[in-house]
Amino acid sequence: MPEPKSQPAKSSLPTQARSGVVLGIEAPVLDFFEAAGTLFLTTWESLRYIITFRFDVMKTLTQTAAVGFDSMGMSMLICLIAGSVLALQTADKFAQTGADAYVGGLVALAIVREIGPIFTCLAVGARAGTAIAAEIANMQVTEQIDALRVMRVNPVRYLIAPRILACMIALPMLTILGEVVAIIGGMLVAQSVARLHYHKYIESVLLYLKPYDIRVSLLKAVIFGLILGAISCTVGISTKGGAQDVGRSTTKAVVWISIIIIIADFFLTWIFFGTTLDGNG
C-alpha cells in the first residue's frame, strides 16, 4: 500500500497574525528612516543656501533676535543653578582636604566643556525649538506652505534656512552668557560655603581654563544650533493632519532634540578631548 503523504507543518501563528507582527515591526523602522532622510535632505539644502548666501537676511536677523530673547532668561537661570550646585557639591569638600585652589578650575572646565553648551541648547530647544516647530507645523496643516510652492517660493530657502542660521548664531552667544553666569554663580557659592576668596577662585579659573576649551565650547554651540534648528523645522514641515498633530509635532521635536544633542555631545567630546591628554589641542 502507498505510504500516506506527510502534511506540511502548520505555523503556530495564522498568516494574518504573522503579517500584522511584521507590519508592526516594519512601520516604525520605515518611519525612522523616512524621518532621517527628510532631516538630512532638508539640512543639506538649507546649508547650501546658507553657504552661498542665498537667504533672507532680515528674516534671519528677526529670527535670531526672537530665539535669543525668548531663551535668554531660561538658559541663564539653568546655567546659574548648574554652576552654583557644582560649587556647592565640591567647594566644602575641597576646602577640607586643602584642595580649594582647584574649585574654580573644576567649575570652569565642567561648565565650559560640557554643562554650558548642553544645558543652553536644551533650554533653547524647550523654548524656541518648540515655537519654531509649532509655527511651521501650523503653516503646513493650514496649507500655507503649499501656497508658497504655488507661488514658486522655495519653503526651505524662505522659512527653514533663516531659522537654522538663526539658531546657529544665537546658540553661541547664549552659551557664552550662560557660562559666565554659571562661573560667577559658582564663585559666589564657593565664597559663602567654603569661605573661598574671590581672587583665589578667579586665579584657579584662569589657570585651568584654556582658549582651546572656549573654542570647542563655541563650536559645540554652533553644531547644536544646527541640529536644533534642523530638527525643529523638519518636524514642523513634515506635520500632517490637523491642530492635534501640531501639538504632537512640538513634543516630537523636543524629544528628538534632547536625544540627538546628547549623542552628538558624546562624539564631539570624544573627538576634541578624548584624543588629547591635556585638552590643549
Secondary structure, DSSP 8 states (H G I E B T S, - for coil): -----------SS-HHHHHHHHHHHHHHHHHHHHHHHHHHHHHHHHHHHHHTT-S-HHHHHHHHHHHHHHHHHHHHHHHHHHHHHHHHHHHHHHHHTT-GGGHHHHHHHHIIIIIHHHHHHHHHIIIIIHHHHHHHHHHHHTTHHHHHHHTT--HIIIIIHHHHHHHHHHHHHHHHHHHHHHHHHHHHHHHHHH---HHHHHHHHHHH--HHHHHHHHHHHHHHHHHHHHHHHHHHHT--SSHHHHHHHHHHHHHHHHHHHHHHHHHHHHHHTTT-SSS--
